[in-house]
Amino acid sequence: MPPKQSAPGVPVAYLTTTPHHSAPYLFHVPVPRGKSFASGGFGMSLRGKTYLYVEEALYLLSRKLLLINLTPPSSPSPQPATEKDLYDLLEPSGISLMIYLTYSQLRSETFVVLREGTAECSNKNRSRDSTVDSITEKLLSLKPNVKIAVVSDAGSVMIYSIENFKVPSIPSKKPKKTSPEKITLKNKQLQIDISTVGASIMSLIISNGAQSSDVVLGYDSAVEYLKNPCYFGSTCGRVCNRIASGSLNLDGKIYELEKNNGGNSLHGGKVGWSHKIWRVVEVKEGECFLEYVSEDGEENYPGSVKARVGYKIEGTSVKITLTATLLNPPPNLQTPINLTNHTYFNLSPSSSTGILDHSVKLESDLYLPVDSTSIPTGETYGKGGDGEYDIGMDLSSLTTFRSIITSQLKSKSNKLEQVEDALSKRDCSQGNPGIDHNYIVRGEINELKKVGVLYSNDELSAVKSLTVKSNSPGVQVYSGNWINSESGKKEYKQWEGVCFEAQWFPDSVGEKGEKYEKWEGGCRVLKREEEYRQVIEYEFEVN
């Protein structure tokens, strides 16, 4: 097979063992006379020749900006190198030598090389030693089982581990805080306000020409979304919904995640993407984009991920596009991604009954029953499932939330006056009946399809109905069973709004995720050079 050729204009680098004071490994980039190669900060120029350090060569190779050959340029048959070839070549004594650009990308089995005086370690405000000490201390605090080799100017090597590295803590500059912002998109029929905290929908105002209704629950200001215990309007990730016992299972390797919902991990952990400040990438007429970079180890998830949320409005519809990719992952790294939008809808915001008199119908015949901690059991109930619908759980035909909750309260031997009291007060005094379950949506996975429809049944409201569409295989319907006197744009009570959380099935990357093997629709596991892509659409019909 002939050797791979680089694309036009892509430089070719060759491994060299030519020693230099702080670089035991270099890549030589031959450059034609009169030309230059911008190396981005990790290379050097020596006697008119351009050299790259290992870190940058690997980085440029992964981005297809550089072709690396293992043989010298004079060889008649240059042998192109892959990243794996380089890792194998640079593996001394069986210790995995994987070199990355930032300490946040390190894996637990990594052996890291730092060099004094290079762009990676230098700092004009500190001596070399203190800079290397600072970086080493950070690395060991994040990954205690990492070993670190520090190469001095003279070429000597010192190996550090958590057992033998002792230096006083070096204070670092606090990162500049970013303040939450509000983004507004609007046309003649619709206005949407978005908080940069969690890329959250703050308000969604629909006009029928005569009147307007804000049909979502939320807060008045963008900064209030930093607390947001109910996840009003939020983008939830890295994995939405619950993972049992906080145990993430990736090909048999267990990661213990942060637990924030009893003994489970919910919506990404203690501080998930719903509570992070997203960067505004672009705002234009009727459309905006926000990004968030989740570092490796955040909430104990593996791998760095760049996520993007796009909002687009047209007429009385909102389209949400959610994407995610791994950032500079090492070979074989993978991470779970399961995103959703957690907006609560109430199409009759001036009503005193919340969503009790709303009607709902789903394009679904099956749902996932759960245990006492809301973790799916691995069965399906409904038409053609492992069991029949539980009381109030059949949403395949039009039904009101009042009838759903009434039937559930009555099934628990509640007296009629207790049922009426619970529906009137909406204060959780009679427990938390309602729906908080995942339904399997009919249709092909990854194809945009109708998920369900919600009717206000209120002629005085500006909005008649909401139709939800998504390309996801499941939807978590949550009727606000646990909301209890939450202060937002007004005081919100139990069953104040309903969420249609389009998503992949919950807990399918948990320690017992094999219970999902018989179905399609388990949580996406993202690998290098793959993209997670999800679409959610909210379409409103006015009165």
matplotlib code that plots the C-alpha trace (Angstrom):
import matplotlib.pyplot as plt

x = [0.0, 1.5, 2.2, -0.5, 0.0, -0.7, -3.3, -2.0, -0.3, -0.2, 3.4, 5.2, 7.2, 9.8, 10.9, 14.4, 16.6, 18.8, 19.3, 18.5, 18.7, 15.1, 13.6, 14.5, 12.0, 11.5, 9.8, 11.7, 9.5, 11.5, 10.4, 11.3, 13.7, 11.9, 8.9, 7.9, 5.7, 3.6, 3.9, 1.5, 3.9, 5.3, 7.9, 11.4, 13.7, 17.2, 19.9, 17.3, 15.3, 11.8, 11.2, 8.0, 7.7, 5.8, 2.7, 2.1, 3.0, 0.3, -2.2, -1.6, -1.8, -5.1, -6.5, -5.2, -3.0, 0.2, 1.4, 4.1, 6.6, 8.7, 11.5, 13.8, 12.9, 15.7, 14.1, 12.8, 9.6, 8.5, 6.3, 3.4, 2.7, -0.6, -1.2, -1.0, 2.3, 3.7, 2.3, 3.9, 7.2, 7.4, 6.5, 9.5, 9.7, 6.1, 4.9, 2.2, 3.7, 0.7, 1.4, -1.5, -1.8, -3.6, -3.6, -7.5, -7.3, -5.3, -6.5, -5.7, -3.1, -1.1, 2.6, 3.2, 6.4, 7.0, 10.0, 11.4, 11.6, 9.1, 5.9, 4.0, 5.8, 7.2, 5.8, 7.3, 6.1, 7.7, 10.9, 11.1, 11.1, 8.0, 6.1, 6.9, 6.0, 2.7, 1.8, 2.9, 0.9, -2.2, -1.8, -1.3, -4.3, -6.5, -5.1, -3.3, -2.2, -0.4, 3.4, 5.2, 8.6, 10.3, 13.2, 15.7, 17.8, 20.7, 18.7, 18.3, 14.9, 13.1, 10.0, 7.3, 4.3, 1.7, 4.0, 7.2, 6.0, 5.8, 5.7, 3.9, 0.7, 1.2, -1.8, -3.1, -5.0, -8.8, -10.4, -12.4, -16.0, -18.5, -21.9, -25.1, -26.7, -30.2, -30.6, -33.9, -35.2, -38.5, -40.9, -44.4, -45.9, -43.3, -40.6, -38.1, -35.7, -32.7, -30.4, -26.7, -26.9, -27.7, -28.7, -32.1, -35.4, -36.6, -39.8, -41.7, -44.4, -46.9, -49.2, -52.5, -52.8, -55.2, -53.4, -50.1, -49.2, -45.9, -46.3, -43.2, -42.2, -39.1, -37.5, -37.4, -33.6, -30.8, -28.8, -31.5, -30.9, -27.7, -29.9, -32.8, -33.5, -36.4, -34.2, -36.7, -36.0, -32.5, -30.2, -29.4, -26.2, -23.7, -26.2, -29.8, -32.2, -30.9, -27.9, -28.5, -26.1, -24.1, -22.2, -21.3, -20.4, -18.3, -17.3, -17.0, -15.0, -17.0, -16.8, -18.3, -20.2, -21.3, -24.6, -27.2, -30.6, -30.7, -28.2, -28.4, -26.8, -29.4, -29.0, -25.2, -24.5, -24.2, -23.4, -24.4, -24.5, -27.9, -26.1, -23.0, -22.6, -22.6, -20.6, -22.7, -21.2, -23.6, -26.9, -28.6, -32.2, -34.3, -31.4, -28.7, -25.9, -24.3, -21.4, -20.0, -16.8, -17.0, -13.6, -12.4, -13.2, -16.1, -18.6, -16.2, -17.1, -14.3, -13.2, -13.5, -16.6, -17.7, -21.4, -23.5, -27.1, -28.9, -32.3, -34.2, -37.7, -40.0, -43.7, -45.0, -42.4, -39.0, -36.3, -33.6, -30.5, -28.1, -24.7, -21.6, -18.1, -15.1, -12.1, -8.7, -9.5, -6.8, -7.3, -10.3, -11.7, -15.4, -18.0, -21.8, -24.0, -27.7, -29.0, -32.5, -34.4, -36.2, -38.8, -42.0, -45.1, -48.3, -50.5, -52.9, -50.5, -53.3, -55.2, -55.2, -55.3, -51.8, -51.9, -54.6, -57.1, -54.6, -55.0, -52.1, -51.6, -48.3, -47.2, -46.3, -47.7, -45.0, -43.3, -40.5, -41.8, -39.5, -38.4, -38.8, -35.9, -37.2, -34.7, -36.2, -36.6, -35.7, -39.3, -41.8, -45.5, -48.3, -49.6, -47.4, -45.1, -44.1, -47.0, -50.2, -50.3, -50.2, -53.0, -53.0, -50.0, -51.7, -51.1, -51.8, -55.2, -56.2, -56.5, -56.3, -53.8, -56.7, -58.0, -54.5, -53.8, -57.3, -57.1, -53.7, -54.9, -58.0, -55.9, -54.1, -57.4, -57.5, -61.0, -62.8, -62.4, -58.6, -58.4, -60.2, -58.1, -54.9, -56.0, -57.1, -54.1, -51.4, -48.9, -47.6, -49.5, -50.9, -47.7, -46.3, -48.7, -48.5, -46.1, -42.3, -41.6, -39.9, -42.1, -40.8, -41.8, -43.1, -41.0, -37.4, -34.6, -32.7, -35.7, -37.7, -41.1, -44.1, -43.7, -47.0, -49.5, -50.7, -54.0, -54.8, -58.6, -58.8, -60.4, -59.2, -55.6, -53.7, -52.5, -54.6, -52.0, -48.3, -46.9, -43.6, -41.3, -37.9, -35.4, -34.9, -36.3, -37.8, -39.4, -39.5, -42.9, -42.8, -45.9, -44.2, -45.1, -42.4, -42.8, -43.8, -44.0, -41.0, -40.7, -40.2, -42.1, -44.9, -45.2, -45.3, -47.2, -47.5, -48.5, -47.8, -46.2, -45.3, -42.0, -41.5, -37.8, -36.9, -33.9, -32.3, -33.4, -32.3, -29.8, -28.7, -25.1, -25.6, -23.8, -26.8, -27.2, -27.4, -31.1, -31.4, -29.6, -32.9, -34.0, -32.7, -32.5, -29.9, -27.8, -25.4, -21.7, -19.7, -16.3, -13.6, -14.6, -18.3, -20.9, -23.9, -26.9, -30.4, -33.3, -36.3, -39.2, -42.0, -44.9, -47.7, -51.2, -53.0, -56.7]
y = [0.0, 3.4, 5.8, 8.3, 11.7, 14.9, 17.4, 20.3, 22.8, 20.4, 20.2, 16.9, 16.3, 13.7, 12.2, 13.2, 12.2, 15.3, 16.3, 19.8, 21.2, 20.6, 18.4, 14.7, 14.1, 16.5, 16.6, 18.3, 20.1, 20.8, 24.2, 25.4, 28.4, 31.6, 30.0, 29.6, 27.2, 28.8, 26.3, 27.9, 28.2, 24.7, 24.6, 26.1, 27.4, 26.1, 27.0, 28.0, 24.7, 24.4, 21.8, 20.8, 19.4, 16.1, 17.8, 20.1, 17.4, 15.1, 17.9, 19.0, 15.4, 14.8, 18.0, 16.8, 19.8, 17.8, 14.5, 12.7, 10.2, 7.9, 7.7, 10.6, 12.7, 11.1, 7.7, 6.4, 5.0, 7.3, 5.5, 7.7, 7.5, 7.4, 8.7, 5.1, 4.6, 7.6, 6.4, 3.0, 4.6, 6.8, 4.2, 3.6, 0.5, -0.3, 3.0, 4.7, 8.0, 10.0, 13.7, 16.3, 20.0, 20.6, 18.8, 18.6, 16.1, 13.5, 10.0, 8.0, 5.7, 8.6, 9.2, 12.9, 14.6, 18.3, 20.3, 23.3, 26.4, 25.4, 27.2, 24.6, 25.4, 28.9, 31.9, 35.4, 36.1, 33.0, 31.1, 27.9, 25.7, 27.2, 27.0, 23.3, 22.7, 24.5, 22.4, 19.2, 20.0, 20.6, 17.4, 15.3, 16.9, 16.1, 12.7, 11.2, 8.1, 9.9, 9.9, 12.9, 13.2, 16.6, 17.0, 19.7, 21.9, 19.6, 16.6, 15.0, 13.4, 13.5, 11.3, 12.6, 10.9, 11.7, 9.9, 11.9, 15.3, 17.8, 21.6, 24.5, 25.4, 28.1, 30.5, 30.9, 33.7, 33.3, 33.1, 36.1, 35.5, 35.7, 37.3, 35.7, 37.4, 37.4, 36.8, 37.8, 36.6, 37.8, 38.1, 39.3, 36.2, 34.9, 36.1, 33.9, 35.0, 32.8, 32.9, 32.0, 29.9, 26.5, 28.0, 28.1, 29.3, 32.1, 33.0, 32.1, 34.6, 33.7, 36.3, 35.7, 39.3, 40.2, 38.9, 37.3, 34.5, 33.5, 29.8, 28.6, 28.5, 30.4, 33.4, 37.1, 37.5, 35.5, 35.3, 33.5, 30.4, 29.8, 28.3, 26.8, 23.7, 22.7, 23.0, 25.5, 25.7, 24.3, 22.3, 19.2, 17.2, 15.7, 12.9, 14.0, 12.0, 9.5, 7.1, 4.5, 4.8, 7.3, 4.4, 4.9, 1.8, 2.1, -1.2, -2.7, 0.3, 1.9, 5.7, 6.9, 10.0, 12.8, 11.9, 14.6, 12.8, 10.5, 7.8, 8.5, 11.0, 13.3, 15.7, 15.5, 15.7, 18.4, 21.1, 19.9, 21.8, 23.2, 25.4, 26.4, 29.7, 29.1, 31.3, 33.2, 32.3, 34.2, 36.1, 37.1, 37.7, 34.9, 32.7, 32.3, 29.8, 29.1, 26.9, 25.2, 23.2, 20.5, 19.5, 16.0, 14.9, 17.3, 15.5, 12.6, 12.1, 11.1, 13.3, 16.9, 17.8, 20.9, 21.3, 23.7, 24.7, 26.6, 28.3, 29.3, 30.8, 31.0, 31.9, 30.3, 27.6, 27.1, 24.8, 23.6, 21.9, 20.3, 19.0, 17.7, 16.5, 15.2, 17.6, 16.2, 12.7, 10.1, 6.8, 4.7, 7.4, 7.6, 9.4, 9.2, 12.1, 12.4, 16.0, 17.4, 20.7, 20.8, 23.5, 23.4, 24.4, 25.9, 27.1, 28.9, 30.9, 33.0, 29.9, 29.0, 25.2, 24.8, 22.2, 20.0, 20.9, 20.5, 17.5, 15.4, 12.7, 11.0, 9.1, 6.1, 2.7, 1.8, 3.4, 2.4, 1.5, 2.6, 1.6, 3.6, 5.8, 6.5, 4.2, 2.2, -1.5, -2.7, -3.7, -2.0, -1.5, -0.7, -2.2, -5.2, -4.7, -6.8, -5.6, -3.5, 0.3, 1.4, 3.6, 6.9, 6.1, 5.5, 8.6, 7.0, 8.7, 12.2, 12.6, 15.4, 15.7, 16.1, 12.6, 11.1, 12.5, 11.8, 8.2, 7.8, 9.5, 7.3, 4.1, 4.9, 4.8, 8.5, 9.8, 12.0, 15.1, 14.4, 14.1, 17.4, 19.0, 17.8, 19.1, 22.4, 23.2, 21.7, 21.7, 18.1, 17.4, 14.2, 13.0, 13.4, 11.7, 12.4, 11.4, 11.3, 8.5, 7.8, 6.9, 5.1, 7.3, 5.6, 6.0, 5.8, 6.8, 10.0, 11.0, 14.1, 12.9, 13.9, 13.2, 14.4, 17.3, 19.4, 21.3, 24.2, 23.7, 27.4, 29.7, 32.8, 31.8, 33.0, 29.5, 26.5, 23.8, 22.8, 20.0, 18.6, 17.0, 15.3, 12.9, 11.1, 7.6, 8.6, 11.4, 11.9, 13.4, 15.2, 16.9, 19.0, 16.6, 17.8, 21.6, 23.2, 27.0, 27.8, 31.5, 32.5, 34.9, 34.0, 31.4, 28.0, 25.1, 21.4, 20.5, 24.0, 22.9, 19.9, 18.9, 16.9, 16.0, 14.4, 12.1, 8.7, 6.1, 6.9, 4.8, 2.9, 3.7, 2.7, -0.2, -2.4, -0.9, -4.4, -4.3, -2.1, -4.4, -5.7, -2.2, 0.5, 3.9, 3.5, 6.5, 7.6, 6.9, 9.4, 8.5, 10.5, 12.1, 11.5, 14.1, 13.9, 15.7, 16.1, 18.3, 19.4, 21.5, 23.2, 24.3, 26.4, 26.9, 30.0, 30.5]
z = [0.0, -0.9, 1.9, 2.8, 1.2, 3.1, 1.9, -0.1, 2.2, 5.2, 6.5, 7.0, 10.2, 11.0, 14.3, 15.3, 18.2, 17.8, 21.4, 22.6, 26.1, 27.1, 24.4, 24.5, 21.6, 18.7, 15.4, 12.5, 10.0, 6.8, 5.4, 1.9, 1.8, 2.3, 4.0, 7.6, 9.7, 12.4, 15.3, 17.8, 20.7, 21.5, 18.7, 18.4, 15.7, 15.9, 13.4, 10.8, 11.2, 12.7, 15.4, 17.2, 20.7, 21.1, 22.5, 19.6, 17.0, 18.4, 18.7, 15.0, 13.9, 15.6, 13.9, 10.5, 10.3, 10.2, 8.7, 10.6, 9.2, 11.3, 8.8, 7.7, 4.7, 2.7, 2.9, -0.4, 1.3, 4.1, 6.6, 7.8, 11.6, 13.3, 16.9, 18.1, 16.4, 18.3, 21.6, 21.1, 20.0, 23.0, 25.6, 27.8, 29.9, 29.5, 31.1, 29.1, 27.9, 26.8, 26.5, 26.4, 26.1, 29.4, 32.7, 32.6, 29.8, 31.8, 32.2, 35.4, 33.9, 32.4, 32.7, 32.1, 30.9, 31.9, 30.7, 32.4, 30.3, 27.6, 26.7, 28.7, 31.9, 31.6, 33.4, 33.3, 36.8, 38.5, 38.5, 36.5, 39.6, 41.2, 37.9, 37.4, 41.1, 40.6, 37.6, 39.2, 42.4, 40.3, 38.4, 41.5, 43.2, 40.3, 39.5, 42.5, 40.7, 37.9, 37.8, 36.5, 35.0, 35.1, 32.6, 33.6, 31.3, 31.9, 30.8, 34.2, 35.0, 38.3, 38.8, 41.1, 42.6, 45.2, 47.8, 47.2, 46.1, 48.9, 48.2, 49.8, 48.0, 45.5, 45.3, 41.8, 40.3, 40.5, 37.1, 36.0, 36.8, 34.0, 34.9, 33.8, 30.8, 29.2, 25.4, 23.7, 20.4, 19.1, 16.1, 15.8, 17.4, 19.8, 22.2, 24.0, 26.8, 27.5, 30.5, 29.9, 33.1, 31.8, 28.4, 30.1, 28.7, 31.1, 29.3, 26.2, 25.3, 22.7, 21.1, 19.2, 18.2, 21.0, 24.0, 25.1, 27.4, 29.0, 28.9, 30.8, 34.5, 35.5, 37.2, 36.4, 36.2, 34.5, 37.7, 39.6, 37.4, 39.4, 42.1, 40.2, 42.2, 39.9, 36.7, 35.2, 31.4, 31.7, 29.4, 31.5, 31.0, 30.8, 31.4, 32.1, 34.3, 36.9, 37.1, 39.8, 42.8, 40.7, 39.1, 35.5, 33.6, 30.4, 29.0, 32.5, 33.9, 36.8, 37.4, 40.7, 39.9, 42.2, 43.9, 44.3, 44.3, 47.3, 46.4, 42.6, 40.2, 38.7, 35.6, 35.6, 39.3, 42.0, 39.5, 36.1, 32.9, 34.0, 36.5, 34.5, 32.7, 28.9, 26.5, 23.9, 20.5, 18.2, 18.3, 15.1, 14.0, 15.3, 16.3, 18.9, 19.9, 23.3, 24.1, 27.2, 27.7, 30.3, 31.5, 32.0, 35.5, 36.0, 38.3, 37.8, 34.1, 31.8, 28.9, 27.9, 26.0, 24.0, 24.0, 21.9, 22.1, 19.3, 19.6, 16.5, 16.4, 13.4, 13.7, 16.9, 17.0, 18.8, 17.5, 19.9, 18.5, 21.0, 19.9, 21.7, 20.7, 22.6, 22.8, 21.9, 23.4, 23.7, 21.8, 23.1, 25.4, 25.4, 27.5, 27.9, 26.5, 27.1, 26.9, 27.3, 27.7, 31.1, 30.4, 32.4, 30.3, 31.6, 28.7, 31.1, 33.3, 34.8, 36.0, 39.7, 38.9, 37.4, 34.7, 36.3, 33.6, 30.7, 28.5, 27.2, 24.6, 23.7, 20.6, 22.8, 23.9, 26.4, 29.4, 31.8, 35.3, 38.2, 41.6, 44.8, 43.8, 40.3, 38.6, 35.7, 36.6, 33.1, 32.2, 29.9, 30.8, 28.4, 25.2, 24.3, 27.3, 30.2, 32.3, 32.1, 32.6, 36.3, 37.4, 35.6, 33.4, 30.0, 27.9, 24.6, 24.5, 25.5, 29.3, 31.8, 34.6, 37.0, 36.1, 36.3, 39.7, 41.1, 40.1, 41.7, 44.9, 45.1, 44.6, 47.8, 49.8, 50.1, 51.0, 48.6, 50.7, 50.9, 47.2, 46.7, 49.4, 47.6, 44.2, 45.7, 48.0, 45.7, 48.6, 48.5, 51.8, 50.2, 48.7, 45.2, 42.8, 39.1, 36.3, 36.4, 33.9, 30.6, 27.6, 24.5, 21.5, 18.4, 15.2, 14.1, 16.3, 15.1, 12.9, 13.8, 14.9, 16.9, 20.6, 22.0, 22.3, 25.3, 25.3, 27.5, 27.4, 28.2, 25.7, 27.6, 27.1, 24.0, 23.5, 22.5, 22.3, 22.3, 20.0, 20.9, 18.3, 18.7, 17.2, 20.6, 21.4, 24.7, 26.6, 30.4, 31.3, 34.6, 36.0, 38.7, 41.5, 43.8, 43.3, 46.6, 47.0, 44.7, 44.2, 40.6, 38.3, 40.8, 43.6, 42.0, 43.6, 43.0, 39.4, 38.2, 34.9, 32.9, 31.3, 28.1, 28.5, 25.1, 25.7, 25.5, 28.1, 31.7, 33.6, 30.5, 31.3, 34.9, 36.5, 35.6, 32.1, 30.5, 31.2, 28.2, 25.7, 24.3, 23.3, 21.1, 22.7, 25.4, 26.3, 23.6, 24.3, 22.5, 20.9, 19.2, 15.9, 16.6, 17.2, 19.4, 17.8, 19.1, 17.9, 20.0, 18.6, 20.4, 18.1, 19.6, 18.2, 19.3, 20.2]

ax = plt.figure().add_subplot(projection="3d")
ax.plot(x, y, z, "-o")
ax.set_aspect("equal")
plt.show()
